[in-house]
Amino acid sequence: MASPLPKTESASEGVEVDNLRPRLYPTGWRLHALTSGLCLSLLLSTLETTIVSTSLVSIVNDLHGFSQSGWVVTSYLLTYTGFLIIYAKLSDILGAKLMIMSAITLFTVFSIACGFANSILSLIIFRAFQGMGASGIYSLVSVITPMMVPPTKYATYIAVISSVFAISSVMGPLLGGAITDNSTWRWVFWLNGPAAAVVLPLFFFTIPFSFPYEKTPRFFSSLVSQRAWKRIDFLGAFLSLSASILLVFALEQAGVVYPWKSGPIISTFVISGVLFVTFLLWQRWLTLSDSAREPMFPWRLASDRFMLGLLLTGCLTGFPFMAAIIGIPQRLQTVNGTTAVEAGIRLLPLILCSPIATTLAGFLMSKLRIPPLYLVITGGALQTIGIGLFSSLDSRNLQIPAAQYGYQVIMGFGFGFILSTIVLMVPLVVKQKDMAVAMGSVTQIRVLGGTIGLAICSALLNNHITTEVSKILTPVEVQALLRSFHSIKLLAPETQLEVRRVYAAGYNEQMRVMLYFSIVSLLAILLLVERNPRHMRTKENGELVEPEGAR
């Protein structure tokens, strides 16, 4: 199962890099148990990004904190986005087993604490720590998945993980509403406790401390040794975390709490930009120095055009993907009058086609040796066409057109081809020693792109609704509508129809913005173009042949 590979040394980083040690892949019940644990833990962490949305009214009513309700969501997103690359790098130094079990423990403890919160302030604080744990789960699932199976099986397992992520985006609001309607909102958080009681033993017994290598037993004491802590780039982690948190904060609060042109928003964007630049400069200095510290994001990755192409493509695709997953069900409910459950069912064409495309992409890459560049270009074209067609829906027609399901299929295949292929391309672009950081970076930039997309789309919709609905409603009615769409039922039937058409036009505007980003993502793919496109090559035992051009 493993191939004898030599050991190399990286003097520039001051540490011995056993990136070519023999690999040992779990098989049988261990592989199935590990896969189940990864899927369940990922489901929990991604559910928490949306499950609160339909429970928020009950939460703030119970805790008397309506004015701070937005922070219940924002505090989670801040830490969820900021810690992704940090966890990925720490898994390189302290081990994947220790880090994922720590992340699940942190997530579970503060999930239960959220359920026992007796004030809105304590809930916001607990949610921030809960997001920190969820970030580790999401990041480490992305890191562990391609390491637990040979490259020939990448596609199958990445398809499973991708489907879990997509399904959780739809399940969150539905499950949150069901829990709130039939029980207390506190079970939105408490349900993570029993699930974690299943997941932790699965990881404890299926992941060795030496994962993913063999014949190199490492015990808990060695993982937290003084030598290991000297390798951690604390300053880089702080700069990366601060820049990400400030960027997400500005995007979440702009147009909601503060105007886009206000001092707090502009200054936050500027500080975030300065911290990002400082982070990159620090990573360059650390990479070129003889320090024992390992940079969070080695400069050799930042200066590689293929890695840059993967990051830009992931970010620009994460934008329309998350906006579509969240925006289409909202459109179905507000414009077409469906229930939340019906909206989730009508999103199935997009949800199901994405993992199908992921599996197909892996088959084409591994079995037919199709260069992944061709799949990324195909995915970008399908994504652009699907979004363009969806943006052309007639905003005056409040019936659900059958054509939209076809548009979802096209989008689903586009998203599936791109988001899966950029992950499958990482081993073709970087060496094994940079795999965890590269996977974490692609994951973080995709989530960050999705967060940016949701913030921009929300601002566009709110501005459109405020401007257009003010022409037919009183200021009091407009404010009531912005607080909750359910207030539309208080309007006259003819006025309701006009308001729904305004919402339809607003969602079309969102789609057009997503179309522009999709076009830009096609330009980012040009960074991946080369005369002889690289493709997946494996040895007889299924081990991936490390790319000669990887940095």
Number of C-alpha atoms within 10 A of each C-alpha: 11 15 15 9 12 10 12 13 12 11 14 14 20 16 17 11 15 16 18 17 20 18 23 20 16 20 13 7 10 16 16 14 20 23 22 16 22 24 19 17 26 26 23 26 25 24 24 26 20 21 25 23 17 21 23 20 16 17 22 18 11 14 15 14 16 14 9 13 19 18 21 24 22 20 23 24 27 26 25 31 28 27 27 31 29 26 29 32 30 23 22 18 18 22 21 26 22 20 21 27 21 16 24 26 19 19 30 27 18 26 29 20 21 25 18 16 18 13 15 22 16 14 22 22 18 25 29 23 23 31 31 27 31 35 31 32 30 29 31 30 23 24 24 23 16 22 20 22 21 18 21 19 16 22 26 18 18 22 22 16 21 22 22 21 22 21 19 22 23 24 20 23 24 22 20 23 23 16 18 20 13 8 11 13 23 20 18 25 23 19 15 21 18 10 15 21 13 14 21 17 13 19 21 14 11 20 20 21 21 18 21 21 19 15 10 13 11 14 12 12 8 13 17 14 11 10 13 16 16 14 19 21 21 16 14 23 21 16 20 25 24 20 24 24 22 22 25 25 20 22 22 26 19 21 20 14 11 14 13 16 11 11 11 14 22 15 14 19 19 14 15 24 16 13 20 20 15 16 24 20 14 20 23 18 15 23 21 15 14 15 17 19 19 24 27 27 27 21 19 17 19 15 12 15 16 24 25 18 20 28 23 22 30 29 27 26 31 28 26 31 29 20 23 26 19 17 18 18 23 20 20 22 18 18 24 18 16 17 15 19 17 14 20 23 13 19 22 18 19 25 28 18 22 29 29 19 25 30 24 19 27 29 18 16 24 20 12 11 14 18 17 27 22 15 24 27 21 17 28 28 19 23 32 26 19 22 26 21 19 24 22 14 17 14 18 13 14 15 12 15 11 8 11 19 17 16 21 27 22 25 32 28 28 31 29 30 31 31 28 28 25 23 21 23 21 22 22 23 25 24 18 21 14 21 21 25 27 28 27 26 25 27 27 27 24 26 23 24 25 23 24 24 27 25 21 21 24 21 20 18 20 16 14 18 20 18 12 16 21 15 11 12 16 11 13 9 17 20 14 14 19 13 10 10 11 11 15 19 11 10 13 9 10 8 15 16 17 14 21 23 21 22 23 24 23 23 26 22 18 24 24 18 20 27 22 15 20 27 17 17 23 21 16 19 20 15 17 21 16 10 5 7 12 20 17 24 19 15 10 8 11 16 17 17 13 17 17 11 11 18 14
